[in-house]
């Protein structure tokens, strides 16, 4: 009876397996036929496949699995969200091309083979955890025979006869696992995420799922440019041509406000034109919407050096050096010291080196230097004696030659090559027009990330005083426009007395030697103690050349000799026109006492109460600022060069010769006002350095982390126009630089325009003094 029962059981199992395999085969044939008939639509094919797959699972499962058919509301929502993605997948892959490829591969003789090894491996892995030993179920038992087919499903019980079998252990384990899975299915989710109920983990997970399932929003199309916008843009881009022709469209009111001193904490009213320009932003957005990306023009070199450390590098290049006591020698030296004092950037001061023959012509008191190191020591000692701290910056030299006709130093060779490429970050060109008149080398704006020019001298005013001055001034004006536009990103003019150059704005970025402020503090202390601070009258100090105000001074005193009867003026200065100036004063019988030039901080000058400076050729007179710092009265012309000083009560300006007489009498009869802390600060180099950093755009460069917050006062997303659209201005500037490079390479043209012979390349003496290699003949810009 037992044998019959076992045989019946085995027969039923075999019948069940055979039936299942027949159903699988029939389903596969039906699927293949359906795919062949509906090859043009994968959507219906997928639906049929889902139905047949469900039938297969129901028919192949010998025990009920209700968990598979049940689903929670959360799962239903997830399926609803997933359904559009599946539909999109079906739509894409239901095209006729995909169907054709499938039919070609699945020909009439194709057979569908189903590999159930993965199911077997899954069953084996489920049993591994509860079986002892190696974790591998052996299907080969005994000495050499395979397990019989009926033994696959039922196993002989230990201690029983040969034909006695029970349900096989893997099957029992599978059933047990499925029942445990059904019981624990709902509780397992709570066990896993129970610890996160009080946190934001679940909310973030839901948000992420929503973001994944969310359909992408349709991008808003940017309307194209209309004719009015295109015309306005072309007019705006014509600015370089108009500027080169002398047609200016700047905001004079903005420059006037910047020329005045700014109190501490005052917010700048000036914003970058590139930031607030709605038209440029509009054009940039249209270009970006088309996918256009501007990579640069024909002339522009974007291969600039990246910073290797956290500090910026500032190179200050000037046209003169101590012991020549001129503005371009002294002021850049103080600028380097105070920029380096903040320790936010590394600073290099690049000054000209003159051969000994030129030193004898330029430097006073027959001072000469045998080596650059000797002159560097002289410069550092002079500076530290005046600023009172050790300035940590580097001093380098470039070769230069002295021009007797122009009384100035002309750079020799390519000045930019004396700044190493690793330090080529920010360049400050003191007198950019002077430095670039005959510059034959690499373009400054290509080598450096940001180039700022500081205009010191009113060259047009000096040239007009020469023979054929009007014609010369016309050409020099356009040459200055040319070189500053080609080689600078931004230009700072100390006052409105200078030429209105491209890319320029007016701001006084010069301060006063701290020694003069200490003298002023001493005078204030003496007056508070009731002592007499000033025991002398009026004086004038300046280089004795007609252009430095001596012509205006003699004319005023000669015209009002009777009105100023008994007025004596002491004059301190040396210069080329000293003999002629003194002779003219004697012939007019003027009360002028001429004395040798001396340092303005000399003790002999402390007792003077009134400083008179009638010069209108200066850009920003350093002596005037020094006199105000010492607490003296200053009488000067109502001229753009003196605009910065008008806010000081001790500055007395005049518009006519009659006003000059009234101002002189007023100063002699009254006592100067003590400087307030704010006025004292505005005269200092600390304030001048802060103004320079702000208005030269160095503040943005030195504080990169804060740039995004300062770019705009609105919250709108800004567009980087420099990589979004081409600029006719940049193309024009690059063309100017290329043309200038070609012209300055011709020695004949250089000599015709007044260049010193042999300044295109440095000579053997410069190579010897500066340990330089002979210059190479190459094209450093475009070669």
WOHUQUI-V90179 format. One record per residue. N is the residue number from 1. PSI is psi in degrees with one decimal (* if undefined). Layout:
N/PSI, N/PSI
This chain:
1/-39.9, 2/-39.9, 3/-38.9, 4/-39.9, 5/-44.0, 6/-42.3, 7/-37.6, 8/-40.7, 9/-45.0, 10/-39.8, 11/-41.0, 12/-40.8, 13/-44.7, 14/-40.6, 15/-39.9, 16/-44.7, 17/-42.8, 18/-42.4, 19/-41.4, 20/-44.1, 21/-35.3, 22/-41.3, 23/-39.2, 24/-45.4, 25/-44.3, 26/-39.9, 27/-39.7, 28/-41.5, 29/-41.2, 30/-39.5, 31/-44.8, 32/-41.9, 33/-40.2, 34/-40.1, 35/-36.3, 36/-39.2, 37/-31.0, 38/49.2, 39/-18.7, 40/-3.2, 41/105.6, 42/-14.5, 43/-48.6, 44/-33.9, 45/-42.7, 46/-38.1, 47/-43.4, 48/-38.4, 49/-39.8, 50/-42.1, 51/-43.7, 52/-35.2, 53/-39.3, 54/-39.8, 55/-39.5, 56/-43.4, 57/-39.8, 58/-37.9, 59/-27.5, 60/-4.9, 61/113.8, 62/-2.2, 63/152.1, 64/138.3, 65/79.1, 66/-21.3, 67/-27.9, 68/-32.5, 69/-17.2, 70/150.6, 71/146.2, 72/163.6, 73/-34.8, 74/-41.0, 75/-36.6, 76/-42.5, 77/-40.0, 78/-40.2, 79/-37.9, 80/-39.5, 81/-31.5, 82/-23.1, 83/-42.1, 84/-33.8, 85/-40.3, 86/-38.9, 87/-40.3, 88/-39.7, 89/-42.8, 90/-41.2, 91/-41.3, 92/-41.6, 93/12.1, 94/10.2, 95/160.2, 96/-28.4, 97/-42.8, 98/-41.8, 99/-38.9, 100/-42.9, 101/-38.5, 102/-42.9, 103/-36.2, 104/-35.5, 105/-37.7, 106/83.7, 107/-175.5, 108/-28.8, 109/5.6, 110/143.1, 111/139.2, 112/119.4, 113/128.6, 114/120.6, 115/112.3, 116/15.3, 117/-31.5, 118/-35.7, 119/-41.5, 120/-43.3, 121/-38.2, 122/-40.9, 123/-40.0, 124/-43.5, 125/-29.3, 126/-31.5, 127/-20.0, 128/-38.8, 129/-23.3, 130/-6.0, 131/143.5, 132/164.7, 133/-148.4, 134/-7.3, 135/12.9, 136/127.8, 137/120.0, 138/126.7, 139/2.0, 140/106.9, 141/164.1, 142/-162.5, 143/-18.3, 144/-4.1, 145/153.0, 146/159.2, 147/134.2, 148/159.7, 149/-40.2, 150/-26.1, 151/-13.5, 152/-36.0, 153/-29.5, 154/143.1, 155/145.2, 156/133.5, 157/139.2, 158/137.6, 159/-3.2, 160/177.3, 161/-179.5, 162/-36.3, 163/5.1, 164/117.7, 165/148.1, 166/171.9, 167/135.2, 168/146.8, 169/-43.3, 170/-38.0, 171/-42.9, 172/-42.5, 173/-38.4, 174/-45.5, 175/-41.3, 176/-42.0, 177/-42.5, 178/-38.3, 179/-40.3, 180/-37.2, 181/-40.3, 182/-39.2, 183/-35.9, 184/1.8, 185/-43.0, 186/-37.0, 187/-23.6, 188/-37.7, 189/-41.6, 190/-35.2, 191/-36.5, 192/-47.0, 193/5.6, 194/-35.5, 195/-9.3, 196/6.5, 197/-32.6, 198/0.0, 199/-178.1, 200/8.9, 201/-47.3, 202/-42.1, 203/-41.8, 204/-37.8, 205/-42.3, 206/-42.7, 207/-38.8, 208/-42.2, 209/-40.7, 210/-38.8, 211/-34.4, 212/-42.7, 213/-14.1, 214/134.7, 215/138.2, 216/137.6, 217/147.6, 218/130.0, 219/139.8, 220/127.8, 221/138.6, 222/123.3, 223/144.0, 224/165.1, 225/141.1, 226/176.7, 227/-35.4, 228/-42.7, 229/-40.5, 230/-41.4, 231/-41.4, 232/-38.0, 233/-40.8, 234/-38.1, 235/-40.6, 236/-41.5, 237/-11.8, 238/0.1, 239/-45.9, 240/-40.2, 241/-41.6, 242/-40.6, 243/-40.9, 244/-27.5, 245/-2.7, 246/8.0, 247/114.9, 248/141.9, 249/27.6, 250/172.0, 251/101.6, 252/-32.0, 253/-38.4, 254/-43.5, 255/-36.5, 256/-40.5, 257/-36.6, 258/-24.4, 259/-17.6, 260/159.9, 261/146.3, 262/128.7, 263/160.1, 264/132.9, 265/-2.6, 266/135.2, 267/135.0, 268/135.9, 269/-3.0, 270/129.7, 271/155.9, 272/133.8, 273/-29.7, 274/-20.3, 275/-46.0, 276/8.9, 277/101.2, 278/-34.4, 279/-44.5, 280/-39.6, 281/-37.4, 282/-45.6, 283/-38.7, 284/-38.9, 285/-38.0, 286/-42.6, 287/-40.3, 288/-34.0, 289/-24.0, 290/-3.9, 291/8.1, 292/139.2, 293/116.0, 294/123.5, 295/2.5, 296/158.9, 297/-173.3, 298/-35.2, 299/-17.5, 300/136.4, 301/111.8, 302/3.3, 303/63.0, 304/161.7, 305/136.4, 306/153.7, 307/139.0, 308/-8.6, 309/-174.1, 310/-8.4, 311/145.9, 312/160.1, 313/124.4, 314/124.1, 315/119.8, 316/117.7, 317/124.8, 318/171.3, 319/4.0, 320/165.9, 321/154.6, 322/149.2, 323/14.4, 324/111.2, 325/72.2, 326/162.5, 327/-37.1, 328/-6.7, 329/-36.6, 330/-50.8, 331/-44.1, 332/-30.7, 333/-44.8, 334/-37.5, 335/-42.3, 336/-42.0, 337/-44.1, 338/-27.4, 339/-38.7, 340/-23.8, 341/-32.3, 342/-16.5, 343/15.9, 344/-15.1, 345/153.2, 346/138.9, 347/137.1, 348/128.8, 349/120.1, 350/114.2, 351/159.1, 352/145.5, 353/125.5, 354/142.2, 355/163.4, 356/-34.2, 357/-37.2, 358/-33.9, 359/-37.8, 360/-25.7, 361/-24.7, 362/-51.4, 363/136.9, 364/163.6, 365/29.8, 366/33.6, 367/127.8, 368/162.9, 369/140.6, 370/-16.1, 371/157.6, 372/-34.8, 373/-37.0, 374/-42.3, 375/-34.6, 376/-42.9, 377/-40.1, 378/-44.6, 379/-45.6, 380/-40.9, 381/-42.5, 382/-42.1, 383/-49.7, 384/-29.1, 385/-26.0, 386/-36.5, 387/-23.4, 388/11.3, 389/161.1, 390/115.7, 391/120.9, 392/83.2, 393/163.7, 394/141.5, 395/124.0, 396/164.8, 397/145.6, 398/151.0, 399/138.9, 400/163.0, 401/146.2, 402/132.0, 403/114.4, 404/-37.6, 405/-41.2, 406/-3.6, 407/46.6, 408/164.6, 409/129.5, 410/126.0, 411/148.1, 412/127.3, 413/-161.8, 414/103.9, 415/-31.9, 416/-22.3, 417/-11.6, 418/4.8, 419/116.8, 420/149.4, 421/-32.4, 422/-20.8, 423/4.7, 424/84.2, 425/-66.6, 426/129.8, 427/134.6, 428/111.4, 429/105.3, 430/116.0, 431/70.7, 432/-33.6, 433/-41.4, 434/-44.4, 435/-26.8, 436/4.5, 437/-46.8, 438/25.8, 439/121.4, 440/87.5, 441/-160.0, 442/145.1, 443/131.4, 444/-42.0, 445/-15.5, 446/-37.1, 447/-35.4, 448/150.1, 449/-32.5, 450/130.3, 451/123.7, 452/130.4, 453/138.8, 454/115.6, 455/120.5, 456/-35.5, 457/140.6, 458/80.9, 459/-32.9, 460/-36.7, 461/-39.5, 462/-39.5, 463/-35.1, 464/-22.7, 465/-8.6, 466/176.2, 467/136.4, 468/38.6, 469/-36.7, 470/-42.5, 471/-42.9, 472/-41.9, 473/-33.8, 474/-47.6, 475/-41.7, 476/-36.0, 477/-46.7, 478/-31.1, 479/-40.5, 480/-42.9, 481/-41.7, 482/-57.1, 483/-36.0, 484/-37.1, 485/-38.0, 486/-28.6, 487/1.6, 488/146.9, 489/-33.1, 490/147.0, 491/131.7, 492/126.6, 493/130.9, 494/-28.7, 495/171.6, 496/-1.7, 497/-17.6, 498/169.9, 499/140.7, 500/97.3, 501/158.2, 502/150.5, 503/26.6, 504/158.4, 505/159.4, 506/126.3, 507/129.6, 508/112.8, 509/22.6, 510/146.3, 511/-170.5, 512/141.4, 513/127.6, 514/-24.4, 515/-37.1, 516/-34.0, 517/-34.5, 518/-36.9, 519/-41.6, 520/-39.1, 521/-38.1, 522/-41.7, 523/-42.4, 524/-42.1, 525/-39.9, 526/-39.8, 527/-35.0, 528/-28.0, 529/3.5, 530/9.4, 531/158.0, 532/114.6, 533/-34.7, 534/122.5, 535/-3.7, 536/170.2, 537/-113.1, 538/154.9, 539/164.0, 540/139.6, 541/130.7, 542/160.3, 543/132.0, 544/77.1, 545/149.7, 546/-35.8, 547/-14.9, 548/17.6, 549/-2.2, 550/-35.5, 551/-47.0, 552/-38.8, 553/-46.7, 554/-39.2, 555/-42.4, 556/-45.4, 557/-35.5, 558/-38.0, 559/-34.1, 560/43.4, 561/-40.0, 562/-38.9, 563/-29.2, 564/37.2, 565/128.3, 566/-1.8, 567/124.1, 568/141.1, 569/126.2, 570/131.3, 571/127.9, 572/122.6, 573/155.5, 574/153.7, 575/175.7, 576/-29.5, 577/17.9, 578/-45.6, 579/-43.9, 580/-40.5, 581/-46.1, 582/-38.0, 583/-42.2, 584/-41.8, 585/-38.6, 586/-39.3, 587/-31.9, 588/-1.2, 589/52.1, 590/147.4, 591/68.8, 592/126.9, 593/102.7, 594/132.5, 595/163.8, 596/152.1, 597/150.1, 598/168.4, 599/138.1, 600/-22.8, 601/6.2, 602/144.4, 603/-28.8, 604/-15.9, 605/-5.9, 606/-29.4, 607/-5.7, 608/139.4, 609/-27.3, 610/128.9, 611/123.5, 612/127.6, 613/92.8, 614/6.5, 615/139.9, 616/10.6, 617/-14.1, 618/153.7, 619/-48.5, 620/103.3, 621/119.0, 622/-37.8, 623/-34.7, 624/-45.2, 625/-39.2, 626/-39.5, 627/-40.8, 628/-38.7, 629/-30.5, 630/3.3, 631/20.5, 632/163.5, 633/144.6, 634/125.9, 635/117.7, 636/166.0, 637/150.4, 638/86.3, 639/151.3, 640/-28.5, 641/-20.0, 642/12.6, 643/-38.2, 644/-31.9, 645/-9.7, 646/-23.9, 647/-9.2, 648/130.1, 649/-23.0, 650/-2.3, 651/115.6, 652/112.1, 653/154.9, 654/149.2, 655/-20.3, 656/171.5, 657/-31.6, 658/-41.1, 659/-35.5, 660/-44.5, 661/-41.9, 662/-38.7, 663/-37.2, 664/-45.6, 665/-39.5, 666/-42.3, 667/-39.1, 668/-25.0, 669/-11.2, 670/172.3, 671/142.2, 672/155.7, 673/140.0, 674/145.1, 675/136.0, 676/161.4, 677/-36.2, 678/-43.7, 679/-39.5, 680/-41.8, 681/-40.6, 682/-24.4, 683/-13.2, 684/163.5, 685/-23.2, 686/-46.6, 687/-40.4, 688/-39.9, 689/-39.0, 690/-41.3, 691/-40.1, 692/-45.8, 693/-37.7, 694/-49.6, 695/-8.1, 696/4.7, 697/12.1, 698/-24.9, 699/-38.3, 700/-38.6, 701/-36.9, 702/-12.8, 703/70.1, 704/-32.0, 705/-21.6, 706/2.4, 707/-44.2, 708/-34.3, 709/-24.4, 710/-6.2, 711/-31.4, 712/150.3, 713/-9.4, 714/168.3, 715/7.1, 716/154.4, 717/123.8, 718/154.8, 719/130.3, 720/100.3, 721/-25.5, 722/-24.8, 723/8.6, 724/-32.5, 725/152.5, 726/158.5, 727/122.3, 728/-30.3, 729/-44.8, 730/-38.4, 731/-39.9, 732/-42.9, 733/-41.3, 734/-38.4, 735/-38.1, 736/-42.3, 737/-41.7, 738/-43.3, 739/-39.7, 740/-39.2, 741/-40.7, 742/-41.0, 743/-41.7, 744/-9.0, 745/-11.5, 746/118.3, 747/-34.1, 748/-44.1, 749/-34.4, 750/-45.7, 751/-35.5, 752/-29.1, 753/7.6, 754/13.1, 755/152.1, 756/131.7, 757/138.5, 758/22.1, 759/-3.1, 760/-36.7, 761/144.8, 762/153.1, 763/-174.4, 764/-34.5, 765/-39.0, 766/-40.3, 767/-38.1, 768/-44.6, 769/-38.3, 770/6.2, 771/51.6, 772/151.5, 773/153.6, 774/140.3, 775/141.9, 776/144.0, 777/104.7, 778/171.5, 779/100.2, 780/-10.2, 781/-52.6, 782/3.5, 783/*
